[in-house]
Amino acid sequence: MTSEVEAPPAQHRVLLEKQIADVIAAIFVGVIVLYSASGPISEFVRWVIETTTPAFDEMSRRDQRVFLREHWLGATYRSFEQGFLLPTGLIIGLPVVLSFAITLLTLHRKPSLRAVNWALTALSVVAFTSWIIAIFSSDAGVLPTVRGIDYVMFPLATAITLYLTWRLFGGFIVGFCLFWVIYFFIKGWLPEWTGILAGSEATFGQNLRQMILQFWAQTGGMFGQPIQVVTGNVLIFIVFGAVLMASGAGDLLMKIANRLTGGMTGGAAHASVASSALFGTLSGAAISNVVSTGVMTIPVIRKAGFKPAFAGAVEAAASTGGQIMPPVMGVVAFFVAGQIGLEYRYIVVAAILPAIFYYVGTFLAVYFEARKRGIGAIPTSERPKLTGKEWVQCLVFVVPLGTLSYFLFAQPSVPKAGFYGLIAALVSASVLFRDFRSVSRLWHAFVDAGRMAASIVIIVTAIGLIVGLIQTSGFSGRLSQLLAELADGPLPLVLIVVALGSIVLGMGLPPGATYFIIVIALSSGIDTVGIAPLTLHLFVVVFAMMSTVTPPVALAAFAAAPIAGADPIKTGFEAAKIALAGFLIPFVFVYHPAMLYKLQVLFEWFGEERVSSRAMIDISTVTWFDFFWIIGAFTLAMWLIASALAGFDRSRLFAIERVLRLVLGGMALLPQLTVAAPAAALGLALIFVSPRISKRASATPN
């Protein structure tokens, strides 16, 4: 009887904790928007002062600067900027504190464990707030030093970070992090035969002090470059995507995808590919793509006649490609930009053709499997039809993405572009979707955005710890020396080593984490490979992306398998086969740089000077012939390879023909035109001759 009386109050308290977490999530979104709006607000303040001061234009430049600083509005904004928008401790620390509070408050669902939620929340707030205060002191000119309290706060913050990472993202990444923590303390005792693992000897106390000094008393480790990139550039795009999804654009995307591809052979599976590509322009997160679109697409693919493992694999492969789909590119493009010192917009343009090629390969893999199984198009009666109103609602994609792209290209400030893109998304969604005009719908959109942003901050905090440990332990330097030695060998061998490293280290990790670990671990050694930094870094990015569909730890396939009712390992192998183009593309753009660089002339067409950077090649060295050749050669090669793997084109292929197609497809991608052109011609001839060979073979009596 007592339990019956006490149950409702207990449930009420759990609900109250969720509501508090929701309020913090909405506040977090407000902080994200405010930081990204700092540039536009500054411009607005200046405009107000200029328009309300008649003699402003007649002042000298020096007097204008003084007046802007002393005007009451300018002084007020400057005070707010210096107190809230510029301090390092707040820019990095505030998102971390809010993210941990949002997640920890609702971590344990059972009412009996709510005290644990509050205790962990209080501990995390105290620990990270102490770091913010310490960094404020550093900004004021105090030299970084290790205080007694840091020996308590740093281990506490680290333990909570790893615990939350384990709860949200599984044990693999936590185990990987713990490996580097243990290695940091034992590296000096490892024998010489361990090679690059053997490091300099130091006592436990010395190692701990070094770790605290680097990772806690300064902006390193958990507060290093990964979290700095995310808080400075990435979070506003999470809010941007969440607003569009909450508006009802997700259902519209599915309709558009089905309408575009429903008439094709295997249309149900193609709709999954198309919808994931469209979702990738907004989120670029493989797992969330699988979960959000897979529950709708995978059952339809199975119903069309595809096997369960293949149905899950299609969704996994298609969602994986979203991670290099411009303009968001799974946020990893921001990491690349910061690492090689190149504006984000150049990276986005470079990724356009690789992203298209990836989906060309995926479409062809699905197409030939559908032909093989005799699966046709979606019946006309089952294809969703877009009403006139829904055609107009398509502007909810065009306007925000157009605004976002304009500010990324014309005024290359990433936070400003994200802010204006968000404003365009809010206005478009409010005008085009009646339901979105409610305060409740907008509130839930912001809460969802805050929760998604919080989970990203948590995983990136753990990534920062791993990256910091690899750097500070000296392992990255020794690994760099090894790569520098390998770099004297054949380029294909070096690229294979980097590719395998990206896939192996990427198993169980998000692409952003893999990218940072590979690039930081290889450090200076990666610069000795002898190809342009942008090319090499995108090489790592694509292979890091491909780790999500590479068995035995294929996270995207593992997420799709339960929805499809299939074996995860089998789904992973099927996904790797469907996504084969992703394994080829990085090697192709290394040897065919026109794929990455020719479209950079877009900036010249918009009136800018020719792109020139040490991170890129001289774009004048690639021609339009090179550009169109690789488009044709890659499409033909994927046709040959995908049909060979399926064992079917317009009819079943003989074993010898499958081998021949694989060989000719690979040769067509070689950089030597004298080899590639004849191979392409033979491959094209084989495609046309193949049906006649099959027809004659079937007509020949046994």
Secondary structure, DSSP 8 states (H G I E B T S, - for coil): -HHHHHHHHHHHHHHHHHHHHHHHHHHHHHHHHHHHTHHHHHHHHHHHHHHT-TTGGGS-HHHHHHHHHHSHHHHHHHHHIIIIIS-HHHHHHHHHHHHHHHHHHTS--SGGGHHHHHHHHHHHHHHHHHHHHHHHHHHTT------TTHHHHHHHHHHHHHHHHHHHH-HHHHHHHHHHHHHHHHGGGS-GGGGGG------HHHHHHHHHHHHTSSS-GGGSHHHHHIIIIIHHHHHHHHHHIIIIIHHHHHHHHHHHHTTSTTHHHHHHHHHHHHHHTTT--HHHHHHHHHHHHHHHHHHHT--HHHHHHHHHHHHHHGGG-TTTGGGHHHHHHHHHT--HHHHHHHHHHHHHHHHHHHHHHHHHHHHHHT-----GGGS----HHHHHHTHHHHHHHHHHHHHHHHS--HHHHHHHHHHHHHHHHHHH-GGGGSHHHHHHHHHHHHHHHHHHHHHHHHHHHHHHHHHHTTHHHHHHHHHHHHTTS-HHHHHHHHHHHHHHHHTTS-HHHHHHHHHHHHGGGGGGSSS-HHHHHHHHHHHHHHGGGSTTS-HHHHHHHHHHT--HHHHHHHHHHHTHHHHHHHHHHHH-THHHHGGGGHHHHTT------TTS--GGGS-HHHHHHHHHHHHHHHHHHHHHHHTBSSSB--HHHHHHHHHHHHHHTSS-HHHHHHHHHHHHHHHHHHHHHHHHHHHS--
